[in-house]
Amino acid sequence: MPRLRIFDRYIFSQVAWSTLMGVLVLTGVMVLGTVFKEMERLLGDTSSLPILAVLQFISYVIPYSLIFTIPWALLTAILLVFGRMSADNEMTALRMTGMPMWRICMPVFILAVAMSGVCFWVNIQLAPMAKTKIKRLFYDLALDDPAVLFQEGKVLEKFPGYRIFTKKRKDKKLWDVEIVQTTLGNMERYIRAERAEVEVTPGVTDFILRLYDCQIETTKADEAPPAPSAATAAAATVPAAPVEDDPSAKFQPLYAKEFAISFPLSELKAKTERVSNSMKSTDDLWTEVKTGVSVVNGQPMTKSLISAVRTEISLRYSFSLVAIVFCLVGIPLAVTAQRRETSIGFALSLLVAVSYQVFVILASNLAEKRGAYPHILMWLPTLLFTAVGVRLFYKLSRK
């Protein structure tokens, strides 16, 4: 019995340590690989963002990445540890003592159950909350300093009806600003300013973009050109009306020393409050399934939307069991392969993880097709891989 306890600690420590290293490495790869691209898409140029905001974004993304990295890291650790033990004939020596395979693997099963518990907490509670905070981070940054919205060399399209290009920015000052104002997708007004400045009033949600030395054109020939702010109306000059046969008659130019546009940050807040199923808490999802009423706007939900909610619930619960499933599949694969090379173990883990994810993606694409029963299909990869793992483990135990 003492030898068994020593061996249990040996197996557990080897797999647990490798799993921890795998989680750190895989999470780091996800953060450094794709997360910064997503952060740039949501928040703009990361080099001009406060370091605290960047760290906040990373801290919110890590919980979501753990959904994938914990099971994958455990699978990789099992393949590496058991593959090495099998290649070094350690597994054969243990089997010759008369210990059944399930007893040898008991420490790993315990670790897999513990990892599934962590995955359950991450999937059910932590990840949805983190996704919500990621979406609100953009609004919070804009509320603190609206100037961060204007990124050098990029077009800002966060405000409906406006497309704003800024060539250069320093703090709250902008240079070479071009603004296109649209209505129903058609250009209504074009503004080009030599420079501009973002003005914020304490306690007021909206901010003002004050333009200097600007040229304003409107495409509505039958309407008067847009007037600048009352304080600077005297600084504007309007040239003579164009000749009616002139092709440029549809434009009404106006030159102004100063012009102000107010942008409502409340519209950005409304965007951040649009909650997807992945951002809702699990309790809210269950409430929507039971009542058929959206927890966001209180409106009745269609059957396709309820189907999507059911699918999201199934996704969270099924993903919580992936660690156990990968454990059942990984042990027979590692012992059968009998390879101690790290590259082989990682390749096998990648193959298993990708195969599982393909099934999940297929079920997710059918989320709103109620007739396909996507909430049941979401359990298919878990059940299928569990059956394969049990079968492989049974055959391994019979050897």
C-alpha positions, 0 to 999 in steps of 0.5 A: 500500500505505501508503494501504491501511495507513492506511485499515485503521488508520482502519477498525479504530480507528473500529469498535474504539473504538465497540465499547469504548464500547458495551461500557462503556455496555451493561454499565453499563445491565445492571448499573444496570438489572437487577443491583441488583434481582437483588442485592436479591432474593438479598442483601436491602436493598442499603443495609444491606450492606457496600460491599465486598459490593456491589462484589464482587457487581457484579464477579461480574455483569460477566463474565456480562453480557459474554456479551451486551454484547460481540457487541451492542456490536460489531454496533452499532459496525459499523452506526454506522461503516459506516452513516456511511461509506456515507451520506457516500459514503466507501464508494462512493469506496473501491469506485471505487478497485477494492478488493473489499468483503472487503478493505475489511472485513478490519480489521473481520473481524480485530476480530470474530475477536478479539472471538469469542476474548474471548467464548469465554474468557468463555463457557467459563471466566469466566461459569460461575465468576462465577455460582458466586461470586454464589451463594456470596456470600450464604452468605459474607455470612451467615457473616460477619454473620447479621444481614444476613439480617434485612431491615426490612419483609421476610419471611426464607424462607431457612431451611426451615420458618421464615418470619421478619418483622422490622419494624426492625433496627439492627446485630444488634438486631431489633424487632417480630419475627414467626416462623411455624414450619411442617411440611410447609407447615402452621403449627405454631408462631407467635412474636411478640417485642417485640425480638430479638438475633442471637448469634454464637459464634466458630468455630460455623457456627450462630447463635442468635436470642434473643427477648425479651418474646415470645408463643408459640402452637402449633397442636397441642392434644394436645402441650405448648407449646414450652418456652423455653431452660432458662436462662429457663424460670422466666420463662415463664408458661402460662395455664389450659387453654382450654375444650374447646368454645372455637374457640381450643382448638387454640392453646396460648399461652405467654408468655416473657421470653426464648426462643432459637432456633438457626438452622443456616447449614449449611443455607444452605451446602447450598443454595449447593452446589446447582449448575446446569448454567450454574454448572458448568465446561465440563470438568465438563459434558463429563465428565458427557456422556461418563460419564453421571454427575453431577460434583456427587453422583456419581449416574447422570444421566437421559437428559433431564438429559444432554440439558440438559447437551449443550444448555448446552455448545452454548449456550456454544460457539455464543455464542462465535461471535456476534461473527463472525455479527453482523459478517457481518450488520451490514456489509451492513445498514449499507451498504444502510441508508445512515443516519448517525443513531445511533438508526437504527443502535442500532434495527437492532442491537437488532432483530438481537440480539433476533431471535437471542436469541429462537431461543436462548430457544426452544432453551433451553426444550427443553433436557430434551426429548431427542427435540427435539435441543435441543443441535442446535437451539441451533446453529440461530440461529448457522447461520441468521444466518451463512447470511443474513450470507454471502448479504447480503455476497455480494450487496453485493460483487456490486454 
